[in-house]
Amino acid sequence: MLMKTRFTVEAGWMQPWRAVAGNRRGVTLVELVLLLAIAAIVIPGLMVYFTEAMEHSTEAQLQTMGAGLAQELMEEIKAKRWDENVPIPPGVATAANALGPEAGETQCNPATPGCKAYNDIDDYNGLPTGPPTDSQGNALPSTYSAFREQVSVCYAAEVQASVANQNAGSCVTTPTDYKMITVTVTWGLFGRVQLQSVVANYAVKVS
């Protein structure tokens, strides 16, 4: 009698599990078609999201690289002399204060025999546009091949007293004791970073 009662209890305990197992069935064709239809709607939207996220990530990386190149070139230029011909009388245009490199000067390694390297700020004016180089004119790794550097240097209006009715800090044609450096780095169709800096002539002038 004891054994029979135990068997009956165990059988009752197993019934819910057997019922669940008995209700198992395959996916119908209608359910499969519905699942595919939902996937066809949802997946393209997710792909667009991930594609845009990747594009923004790439653009952010390019922006960081471009800003780094611009800052590095700006620091290289500012490390040069204000002008190799100082002192220069301000307000008087002569060959001495013409902007641009002197004859034979290039962006090269000063240690190289026969090299006449840039030695003042305005030598970089009109720096040839091309793939970026280091301070010695050597090409950077191919990672930077899509970037282009441009430099312009101009005389700037006096900081406290404007020249020729120009706003302080703007470019003027008359030589002054201030030079404005503009470094522009571009890539692709719309990528662009630009830095500007004004450098003053601190050389003692001879009257």
PyRosetta script that sets phi, psi and omega in degrees:
from pyrosetta import init, pose_from_sequence

init()
pose = pose_from_sequence("MLMKTRFTVEAGWMQPWRAVAGNRRGVTLVELVLLLAIAAIVIPGLMVYFTEAMEHSTEAQLQTMGAGLAQELMEEIKAKRWDENVPIPPGVATAANALGPEAGETQCNPATPGCKAYNDIDDYNGLPTGPPTDSQGNALPSTYSAFREQVSVCYAAEVQASVANQNAGSCVTTPTDYKMITVTVTWGLFGRVQLQSVVANYAVKVS")
pose.set_psi(1, -38.7)
pose.set_omega(1, 178.7)
pose.set_phi(2, -64.5)
pose.set_psi(2, -44.1)
pose.set_omega(2, 179.7)
pose.set_phi(3, -64.2)
pose.set_psi(3, -37.5)
pose.set_omega(3, -179.0)
pose.set_phi(4, -66.9)
pose.set_psi(4, -42.1)
pose.set_omega(4, 179.5)
pose.set_phi(5, -63.5)
pose.set_psi(5, -42.1)
pose.set_omega(5, 179.3)
pose.set_phi(6, -62.6)
pose.set_psi(6, -41.6)
pose.set_omega(6, 178.9)
pose.set_phi(7, -62.9)
pose.set_psi(7, -41.2)
pose.set_omega(7, -179.5)
pose.set_phi(8, -64.8)
pose.set_psi(8, -40.0)
pose.set_omega(8, 178.6)
pose.set_phi(9, -64.8)
pose.set_psi(9, -46.2)
pose.set_omega(9, 179.2)
pose.set_phi(10, -61.6)
pose.set_psi(10, -39.3)
pose.set_omega(10, 179.6)
pose.set_phi(11, -64.3)
pose.set_psi(11, -39.6)
pose.set_omega(11, 177.6)
pose.set_phi(12, -66.4)
pose.set_psi(12, -34.5)
pose.set_omega(12, 179.2)
pose.set_phi(13, -67.9)
pose.set_psi(13, -31.7)
pose.set_omega(13, -177.9)
pose.set_phi(14, -82.7)
pose.set_psi(14, -15.5)
pose.set_omega(14, -173.9)
pose.set_phi(15, -61.1)
pose.set_psi(15, -45.8)
pose.set_omega(15, 179.3)
pose.set_phi(16, -58.8)
pose.set_psi(16, -40.2)
pose.set_omega(16, 179.6)
pose.set_phi(17, -66.4)
pose.set_psi(17, -38.7)
pose.set_omega(17, 177.1)
pose.set_phi(18, -65.9)
pose.set_psi(18, -34.6)
pose.set_omega(18, 178.5)
pose.set_phi(19, -65.6)
pose.set_psi(19, -41.1)
pose.set_omega(19, 178.5)
pose.set_phi(20, -64.7)
pose.set_psi(20, -44.3)
pose.set_omega(20, 178.8)
pose.set_phi(21, -62.5)
pose.set_psi(21, -34.1)
pose.set_omega(21, -179.1)
pose.set_phi(22, -73.6)
pose.set_psi(22, -19.5)
pose.set_omega(22, -179.4)
pose.set_phi(23, -87.4)
pose.set_psi(23, -3.3)
pose.set_omega(23, 178.5)
pose.set_phi(24, -64.7)
pose.set_psi(24, 136.3)
pose.set_omega(24, 177.2)
pose.set_phi(25, -150.1)
pose.set_psi(25, 165.5)
pose.set_omega(25, -179.7)
pose.set_phi(26, -79.2)
pose.set_psi(26, 172.1)
pose.set_omega(26, 177.0)
pose.set_phi(27, -80.7)
pose.set_psi(27, 131.6)
pose.set_omega(27, -179.9)
pose.set_phi(28, -78.2)
pose.set_psi(28, 164.6)
pose.set_omega(28, 179.5)
pose.set_phi(29, -62.6)
pose.set_psi(29, -37.7)
pose.set_omega(29, 179.7)
pose.set_phi(30, -63.9)
pose.set_psi(30, -43.6)
pose.set_omega(30, 178.8)
pose.set_phi(31, -64.6)
pose.set_psi(31, -38.2)
pose.set_omega(31, 179.0)
pose.set_phi(32, -65.0)
pose.set_psi(32, -44.6)
pose.set_omega(32, 178.4)
pose.set_phi(33, -62.6)
pose.set_psi(33, -41.6)
pose.set_omega(33, 179.1)
pose.set_phi(34, -63.8)
pose.set_psi(34, -40.6)
pose.set_omega(34, 178.4)
pose.set_phi(35, -63.3)
pose.set_psi(35, -42.2)
pose.set_omega(35, 178.8)
pose.set_phi(36, -66.2)
pose.set_psi(36, -36.8)
pose.set_omega(36, 179.2)
pose.set_phi(37, -65.3)
pose.set_psi(37, -42.0)
pose.set_omega(37, 177.8)
pose.set_phi(38, -64.5)
pose.set_psi(38, -42.2)
pose.set_omega(38, 179.0)
pose.set_phi(39, -63.1)
pose.set_psi(39, -37.8)
pose.set_omega(39, -180.0)
pose.set_phi(40, -65.6)
pose.set_psi(40, -26.8)
pose.set_omega(40, 179.3)
pose.set_phi(41, -85.2)
pose.set_psi(41, -41.1)
pose.set_omega(41, -173.0)
pose.set_phi(42, -79.8)
pose.set_psi(42, -44.1)
pose.set_omega(42, -173.4)
pose.set_phi(43, -60.6)
pose.set_psi(43, -46.2)
pose.set_omega(43, 178.2)
pose.set_phi(44, -57.3)
pose.set_psi(44, -38.7)
pose.set_omega(44, 177.8)
pose.set_phi(45, -63.1)
pose.set_psi(45, -40.9)
pose.set_omega(45, 177.2)
pose.set_phi(46, -66.5)
pose.set_psi(46, -37.0)
pose.set_omega(46, 179.6)
pose.set_phi(47, -64.7)
pose.set_psi(47, -40.7)
pose.set_omega(47, 177.4)
pose.set_phi(48, -60.9)
pose.set_psi(48, -42.2)
pose.set_omega(48, 179.8)
pose.set_phi(49, -61.2)
pose.set_psi(49, -48.3)
pose.set_omega(49, -178.7)
pose.set_phi(50, -67.7)
pose.set_psi(50, -36.5)
pose.set_omega(50, 178.6)
pose.set_phi(51, -63.6)
pose.set_psi(51, -45.5)
pose.set_omega(51, 178.6)
pose.set_phi(52, -63.7)
pose.set_psi(52, -38.8)
pose.set_omega(52, 178.6)
pose.set_phi(53, -63.0)
pose.set_psi(53, -39.9)
pose.set_omega(53, 178.4)
pose.set_phi(54, -68.0)
pose.set_psi(54, -39.3)
pose.set_omega(54, 179.0)
pose.set_phi(55, -63.8)
pose.set_psi(55, -43.8)
pose.set_omega(55, 179.0)
pose.set_phi(56, -64.8)
pose.set_psi(56, -36.6)
pose.set_omega(56, 178.6)
pose.set_phi(57, -65.6)
pose.set_psi(57, -42.2)
pose.set_omega(57, 178.4)
pose.set_phi(58, -65.1)
pose.set_psi(58, -42.3)
pose.set_omega(58, -179.4)
pose.set_phi(59, -65.0)
pose.set_psi(59, -38.3)
pose.set_omega(59, 177.7)
pose.set_phi(60, -63.6)
pose.set_psi(60, -38.3)
pose.set_omega(60, 178.2)
pose.set_phi(61, -66.0)
pose.set_psi(61, -43.5)
pose.set_omega(61, 178.1)
pose.set_phi(62, -63.3)
pose.set_psi(62, -39.1)
pose.set_omega(62, 178.8)
pose.set_phi(63, -61.9)
pose.set_psi(63, -41.6)
pose.set_omega(63, 179.0)
pose.set_phi(64, -65.8)
pose.set_psi(64, -42.8)
pose.set_omega(64, 179.5)
pose.set_phi(65, -65.4)
pose.set_psi(65, -42.5)
pose.set_omega(65, 179.6)
pose.set_phi(66, -62.9)
pose.set_psi(66, -42.6)
pose.set_omega(66, 178.9)
pose.set_phi(67, -64.1)
pose.set_psi(67, -38.2)
pose.set_omega(67, 178.1)
pose.set_phi(68, -64.8)
pose.set_psi(68, -42.1)
pose.set_omega(68, 177.7)
pose.set_phi(69, -63.1)
pose.set_psi(69, -43.7)
pose.set_omega(69, -179.3)
pose.set_phi(70, -63.5)
pose.set_psi(70, -43.4)
pose.set_omega(70, -179.8)
pose.set_phi(71, -65.6)
pose.set_psi(71, -40.6)
pose.set_omega(71, -179.6)
pose.set_phi(72, -64.1)
pose.set_psi(72, -43.5)
pose.set_omega(72, 179.9)
pose.set_phi(73, -68.0)
pose.set_psi(73, -38.8)
pose.set_omega(73, 178.1)
pose.set_phi(74, -60.6)
pose.set_psi(74, -45.0)
pose.set_omega(74, 179.7)
pose.set_phi(75, -64.8)
pose.set_psi(75, -36.4)
pose.set_omega(75, 177.4)
pose.set_phi(76, -61.9)
pose.set_psi(76, -43.3)
pose.set_omega(76, -178.3)
pose.set_phi(77, -67.9)
pose.set_psi(77, -45.4)
pose.set_omega(77, -177.2)
pose.set_phi(78, -66.2)
pose.set_psi(78, -19.7)
pose.set_omega(78, 178.8)
pose.set_phi(79, -75.8)
pose.set_psi(79, -12.7)
pose.set_omega(79, -179.9)
pose.set_phi(80, -81.9)
pose.set_psi(80, 169.4)
pose.set_omega(80, 177.6)
pose.set_phi(81, -67.8)
pose.set_psi(81, 154.8)
pose.set_omega(81, 177.5)
pose.set_phi(82, -60.5)
pose.set_psi(82, -45.2)
pose.set_omega(82, 173.7)
pose.set_phi(83, -164.2)
pose.set_psi(83, 140.2)
pose.set_omega(83, -179.1)
pose.set_phi(84, -73.6)
pose.set_psi(84, -11.7)
pose.set_omega(84, -176.6)
pose.set_phi(85, -103.4)
pose.set_psi(85, 11.1)
pose.set_omega(85, -179.6)
pose.set_phi(86, -66.8)
pose.set_psi(86, 150.5)
pose.set_omega(86, 1.3)
pose.set_phi(87, -77.2)
pose.set_psi(87, 143.1)
pose.set_omega(87, 177.8)
pose.set_phi(88, -118.6)
pose.set_psi(88, 129.1)
pose.set_omega(88, 177.4)
pose.set_phi(89, -62.5)
pose.set_psi(89, 121.6)
pose.set_omega(89, -179.8)
pose.set_phi(90, -68.5)
pose.set_psi(90, 148.1)
pose.set_omega(90, 176.4)
pose.set_phi(91, 84.3)
pose.set_psi(91, -0.3)
pose.set_omega(91, -179.4)
pose.set_phi(92, -120.1)
pose.set_psi(92, 117.5)
pose.set_omega(92, -178.9)
pose.set_phi(93, -82.6)
pose.set_psi(93, 117.0)
pose.set_omega(93, 177.3)
pose.set_phi(94, -134.0)
pose.set_psi(94, 174.9)
pose.set_omega(94, 177.7)
pose.set_phi(95, -63.9)
pose.set_psi(95, -26.3)
pose.set_omega(95, -177.1)
pose.set_phi(96, -68.8)
pose.set_psi(96, -33.1)
pose.set_omega(96, -177.4)
pose.set_phi(97, -106.1)
pose.set_psi(97, 18.7)
pose.set_omega(97, 174.1)
pose.set_phi(98, -68.3)
pose.set_psi(98, 142.0)
pose.set_omega(98, -177.8)
pose.set_phi(99, -83.0)
pose.set_psi(99, 146.0)
pose.set_omega(99, 179.1)
pose.set_phi(100, 117.1)
pose.set_psi(100, 167.3)
pose.set_omega(100, -178.4)
pose.set_phi(101, -70.5)
pose.set_psi(101, 149.1)
pose.set_omega(101, 173.3)
pose.set_phi(102, -74.5)
pose.set_psi(102, 168.1)
pose.set_omega(102, -174.7)
pose.set_phi(103, -55.5)
pose.set_psi(103, 127.7)
pose.set_omega(103, 175.5)
pose.set_phi(104, 84.5)
pose.set_psi(104, -5.6)
pose.set_omega(104, -178.1)
pose.set_phi(105, -80.1)
pose.set_psi(105, 138.2)
pose.set_omega(105, 178.5)
pose.set_phi(106, -140.7)
pose.set_psi(106, 170.3)
pose.set_omega(106, 175.7)
pose.set_phi(107, -84.8)
pose.set_psi(107, 87.9)
pose.set_omega(107, -174.2)
pose.set_phi(108, -138.7)
pose.set_psi(108, 176.4)
pose.set_omega(108, -179.7)
pose.set_phi(109, -79.1)
pose.set_psi(109, 116.9)
pose.set_omega(109, -178.7)
pose.set_phi(110, -58.5)
pose.set_psi(110, -22.8)
pose.set_omega(110, -179.2)
pose.set_phi(111, -77.4)
pose.set_psi(111, -13.4)
pose.set_omega(111, -179.4)
pose.set_phi(112, -72.7)
pose.set_psi(112, 128.9)
pose.set_omega(112, 179.7)
pose.set_phi(113, -57.5)
pose.set_psi(113, 133.4)
pose.set_omega(113, 178.4)
pose.set_phi(114, 82.1)
pose.set_psi(114, -1.9)
pose.set_omega(114, -179.1)
pose.set_phi(115, -82.1)
pose.set_psi(115, 132.6)
pose.set_omega(115, 173.4)
pose.set_phi(116, -114.6)
pose.set_psi(116, 91.7)
pose.set_omega(116, -170.7)
pose.set_phi(117, -80.9)
pose.set_psi(117, 161.7)
pose.set_omega(117, 172.7)
pose.set_phi(118, -57.5)
pose.set_psi(118, 133.4)
pose.set_omega(118, -178.5)
pose.set_phi(119, -130.0)
pose.set_psi(119, -0.1)
pose.set_omega(119, 172.9)
pose.set_phi(120, -140.5)
pose.set_psi(120, 169.3)
pose.set_omega(120, -171.2)
pose.set_phi(121, -60.1)
pose.set_psi(121, -48.0)
pose.set_omega(121, -172.7)
pose.set_phi(122, -75.7)
pose.set_psi(122, -3.8)
pose.set_omega(122, 173.8)
pose.set_phi(123, -60.7)
pose.set_psi(123, -26.0)
pose.set_omega(123, -177.7)
pose.set_phi(124, -82.9)
pose.set_psi(124, -4.4)
pose.set_omega(124, 179.7)
pose.set_phi(125, -61.8)
pose.set_psi(125, 124.2)
pose.set_omega(125, -178.3)
pose.set_phi(126, 75.0)
pose.set_psi(126, 26.2)
pose.set_omega(126, 178.4)
pose.set_phi(127, -48.7)
pose.set_psi(127, 126.8)
pose.set_omega(127, -177.0)
pose.set_phi(128, -51.7)
pose.set_psi(128, 129.4)
pose.set_omega(128, -179.4)
pose.set_phi(129, -72.6)
pose.set_psi(129, 130.6)
pose.set_omega(129, 179.3)
pose.set_phi(130, -179.9)
pose.set_psi(130, -177.2)
pose.set_omega(130, 176.5)
pose.set_phi(131, -55.8)
pose.set_psi(131, 141.4)
pose.set_omega(131, -175.7)
pose.set_phi(132, -62.8)
pose.set_psi(132, 150.4)
pose.set_omega(132, 177.7)
pose.set_phi(133, -127.3)
pose.set_psi(133, 168.8)
pose.set_omega(133, 175.2)
pose.set_phi(134, -83.4)
pose.set_psi(134, -174.3)
pose.set_omega(134, -175.4)
pose.set_phi(135, -65.7)
pose.set_psi(135, -12.8)
pose.set_omega(135, -179.9)
pose.set_phi(136, -108.0)
pose.set_psi(136, 12.0)
pose.set_omega(136, 176.6)
pose.set_phi(137, 82.9)
pose.set_psi(137, 7.8)
pose.set_omega(137, 179.4)
pose.set_phi(138, -83.8)
pose.set_psi(138, 141.3)
pose.set_omega(138, -179.4)
pose.set_phi(139, -65.7)
pose.set_psi(139, 141.8)
pose.set_omega(139, 176.7)
pose.set_phi(140, -81.6)
pose.set_psi(140, 168.5)
pose.set_omega(140, 179.0)
pose.set_phi(141, -55.2)
pose.set_psi(141, 158.7)
pose.set_omega(141, -176.7)
pose.set_phi(142, -58.9)
pose.set_psi(142, -18.8)
pose.set_omega(142, 177.7)
pose.set_phi(143, -56.9)
pose.set_psi(143, -28.1)
pose.set_omega(143, -176.2)
pose.set_phi(144, -101.2)
pose.set_psi(144, 9.3)
pose.set_omega(144, -174.1)
pose.set_phi(145, -65.1)
pose.set_psi(145, -22.0)
pose.set_omega(145, -178.8)
pose.set_phi(146, -82.0)
pose.set_psi(146, -10.5)
pose.set_omega(146, -176.7)
pose.set_phi(147, -89.1)
pose.set_psi(147, 152.3)
pose.set_omega(147, 176.1)
pose.set_phi(148, -133.3)
pose.set_psi(148, 137.3)
pose.set_omega(148, -179.2)
pose.set_phi(149, -111.6)
pose.set_psi(149, 139.0)
pose.set_omega(149, 175.7)
pose.set_phi(150, -133.1)
pose.set_psi(150, 142.7)
pose.set_omega(150, -179.7)
pose.set_phi(151, -134.9)
pose.set_psi(151, 135.4)
pose.set_omega(151, 170.8)
pose.set_phi(152, -131.4)
pose.set_psi(152, 139.4)
pose.set_omega(152, 177.7)
pose.set_phi(153, -127.1)
pose.set_psi(153, 130.0)
pose.set_omega(153, 179.7)
pose.set_phi(154, -137.0)
pose.set_psi(154, 160.2)
pose.set_omega(154, 170.6)
pose.set_phi(155, -73.8)
pose.set_psi(155, 138.5)
pose.set_omega(155, -177.4)
pose.set_phi(156, -109.4)
pose.set_psi(156, 149.1)
pose.set_omega(156, 176.4)
pose.set_phi(157, -59.6)
pose.set_psi(157, 150.0)
pose.set_omega(157, 180.0)
pose.set_phi(158, -54.7)
pose.set_psi(158, 143.7)
pose.set_omega(158, -177.3)
pose.set_phi(159, -67.2)
pose.set_psi(159, -38.0)
pose.set_omega(159, -176.9)
pose.set_phi(160, -101.1)
pose.set_psi(160, -29.9)
pose.set_omega(160, 179.6)
pose.set_phi(161, -127.3)
pose.set_psi(161, 114.4)
pose.set_omega(161, -176.4)
pose.set_phi(162, -65.3)
pose.set_psi(162, 151.9)
pose.set_omega(162, -179.8)
pose.set_phi(163, -107.6)
pose.set_psi(163, 131.0)
pose.set_omega(163, 177.8)
pose.set_phi(164, 53.1)
pose.set_psi(164, 40.3)
pose.set_omega(164, 177.2)
pose.set_phi(165, 61.9)
pose.set_psi(165, 23.5)
pose.set_omega(165, 176.7)
pose.set_phi(166, -92.4)
pose.set_psi(166, 152.9)
pose.set_omega(166, 176.4)
pose.set_phi(167, -68.3)
pose.set_psi(167, 144.9)
pose.set_omega(167, 179.6)
pose.set_phi(168, -56.3)
pose.set_psi(168, 131.2)
pose.set_omega(168, 178.9)
pose.set_phi(169, 92.7)
pose.set_psi(169, -9.1)
pose.set_omega(169, 179.6)
pose.set_phi(170, -85.7)
pose.set_psi(170, 160.2)
pose.set_omega(170, -178.5)
pose.set_phi(171, -70.2)
pose.set_psi(171, 139.3)
pose.set_omega(171, 176.0)
pose.set_phi(172, -134.6)
pose.set_psi(172, 158.9)
pose.set_omega(172, 180.0)
pose.set_phi(173, -86.2)
pose.set_psi(173, -24.3)
pose.set_omega(173, 179.5)
pose.set_phi(174, -79.3)
pose.set_psi(174, 130.3)
pose.set_omega(174, -179.8)
pose.set_phi(175, -59.1)
pose.set_psi(175, 137.5)
pose.set_omega(175, 176.5)
pose.set_phi(176, -131.8)
pose.set_psi(176, -174.4)
pose.set_omega(176, 177.9)
pose.set_phi(177, -92.7)
pose.set_psi(177, 18.8)
pose.set_omega(177, 179.9)
pose.set_phi(178, -133.5)
pose.set_psi(178, 136.7)
pose.set_omega(178, 175.7)
pose.set_phi(179, -122.4)
pose.set_psi(179, 132.7)
pose.set_omega(179, 177.5)
pose.set_phi(180, -103.3)
pose.set_psi(180, 126.1)
pose.set_omega(180, -179.7)
pose.set_phi(181, -102.7)
pose.set_psi(181, 130.4)
pose.set_omega(181, 175.4)
pose.set_phi(182, -123.3)
pose.set_psi(182, 117.8)
pose.set_omega(182, 178.3)
pose.set_phi(183, -111.0)
pose.set_psi(183, 124.7)
pose.set_omega(183, -179.9)
pose.set_phi(184, -122.5)
pose.set_psi(184, 129.1)
pose.set_omega(184, 176.6)
pose.set_phi(185, -118.7)
pose.set_psi(185, 127.0)
pose.set_omega(185, -179.3)
pose.set_phi(186, -124.5)
pose.set_psi(186, 159.0)
pose.set_omega(186, 174.3)
pose.set_phi(187, -157.9)
pose.set_psi(187, 148.5)
pose.set_omega(187, 179.5)
pose.set_phi(188, 60.6)
pose.set_psi(188, -151.4)
pose.set_omega(188, -178.4)
pose.set_phi(189, -87.8)
pose.set_psi(189, -33.9)
pose.set_omega(189, -172.2)
pose.set_phi(190, -128.1)
pose.set_psi(190, -5.6)
pose.set_omega(190, -178.9)
pose.set_phi(191, -69.7)
pose.set_psi(191, 130.4)
pose.set_omega(191, -175.9)
pose.set_phi(192, -159.7)
pose.set_psi(192, 132.2)
pose.set_omega(192, 173.0)
pose.set_phi(193, -131.2)
pose.set_psi(193, 133.8)
pose.set_omega(193, -179.3)
pose.set_phi(194, -134.0)
pose.set_psi(194, 133.8)
pose.set_omega(194, 177.0)
pose.set_phi(195, -122.5)
pose.set_psi(195, 143.5)
pose.set_omega(195, 176.6)
pose.set_phi(196, -131.7)
pose.set_psi(196, 145.5)
pose.set_omega(196, 178.6)
pose.set_phi(197, -150.9)
pose.set_psi(197, 141.3)
pose.set_omega(197, 177.4)
pose.set_phi(198, -108.6)
pose.set_psi(198, 129.2)
pose.set_omega(198, -178.8)
pose.set_phi(199, -118.4)
pose.set_psi(199, 134.3)
pose.set_omega(199, -177.6)
pose.set_phi(200, -97.8)
pose.set_psi(200, 155.9)
pose.set_omega(200, 176.6)
pose.set_phi(201, -91.0)
pose.set_psi(201, 110.4)
pose.set_omega(201, -178.4)
pose.set_phi(202, -98.6)
pose.set_psi(202, 7.8)
pose.set_omega(202, -178.5)
pose.set_phi(203, -69.5)
pose.set_psi(203, 146.1)
pose.set_omega(203, 177.9)
pose.set_phi(204, -76.4)
pose.set_psi(204, 127.5)
pose.set_omega(204, -177.1)
pose.set_phi(205, -88.6)
pose.set_psi(205, 146.2)
pose.set_omega(205, 177.5)
pose.set_phi(206, -99.9)
pose.set_psi(206, 124.4)
pose.set_omega(206, -177.2)
pose.set_phi(207, -77.5)
pose.dump_pdb("model.pdb")
